[in-house]
Amino acid sequence: MAQPPQPVDIPVGSLGEIRVVLRYDSLDDLMSASPRTIAVKGADSRDFGTANAYFVYDADGTTPLGLDVEKSPDGHPLERLDGTRLLEVKELAECE
């Protein structure tokens, strides 16, 4: 019996203890699908769907201050989320 596809997480950075990963539904999707952006801290996570997300850095260029997440593909408005707001449960990316 064939095993169901396993999700693949690609780490892209962190804000303190919060890891940000790009998640693909399977290894086969790496070349053909858009990943979901997910923030993870322990057992807590927040899925931003396929919305674009960008790290924002301090002037030193190495210290991440937050994550800018696209709220809507119409006009591409961004919402800046720092570490305290990153895991708040809120429909951000795909419902607004």
CORUR-V732219 format. One record per residue. N is the residue number from 1. RES is the residue in one letter. PHI is phi as a letter, one per 40 degrees, with the letter a starting at -180 (NA if undefined). Layout:
BEGIN
n;res;phi
N;RES;PHI
N;RES;PHI
END
This chain:
BEGIN
n;res;phi
1;M;NA
2;A;c
3;Q;c
4;P;c
5;P;c
6;Q;b
7;P;c
8;V;b
9;D;b
10;I;b
11;P;c
12;V;b
13;G;i
14;S;a
15;L;b
16;G;g
17;E;c
18;I;c
19;R;c
20;V;b
21;V;b
22;L;c
23;R;b
24;Y;b
25;D;c
26;S;a
27;L;c
28;D;c
29;D;c
30;L;d
31;M;c
32;S;b
33;A;b
34;S;c
35;P;c
36;R;c
37;T;c
38;I;b
39;A;c
40;V;b
41;K;a
42;G;f
43;A;c
44;D;c
45;S;a
46;R;b
47;D;b
48;F;c
49;G;g
50;T;c
51;A;c
52;N;c
53;A;b
54;Y;b
55;F;c
56;V;b
57;Y;b
58;D;c
59;A;d
60;D;c
61;G;g
62;T;b
63;T;c
64;P;c
65;L;b
66;G;a
67;L;b
68;D;c
69;V;b
70;E;c
71;K;c
72;S;a
73;P;c
74;D;c
75;G;g
76;H;f
77;P;c
78;L;b
79;E;b
80;R;c
81;L;b
82;D;c
83;G;d
84;T;c
85;R;c
86;L;c
87;L;b
88;E;d
89;V;c
90;K;a
91;E;c
92;L;b
93;A;c
94;E;b
95;C;b
96;E;c
END
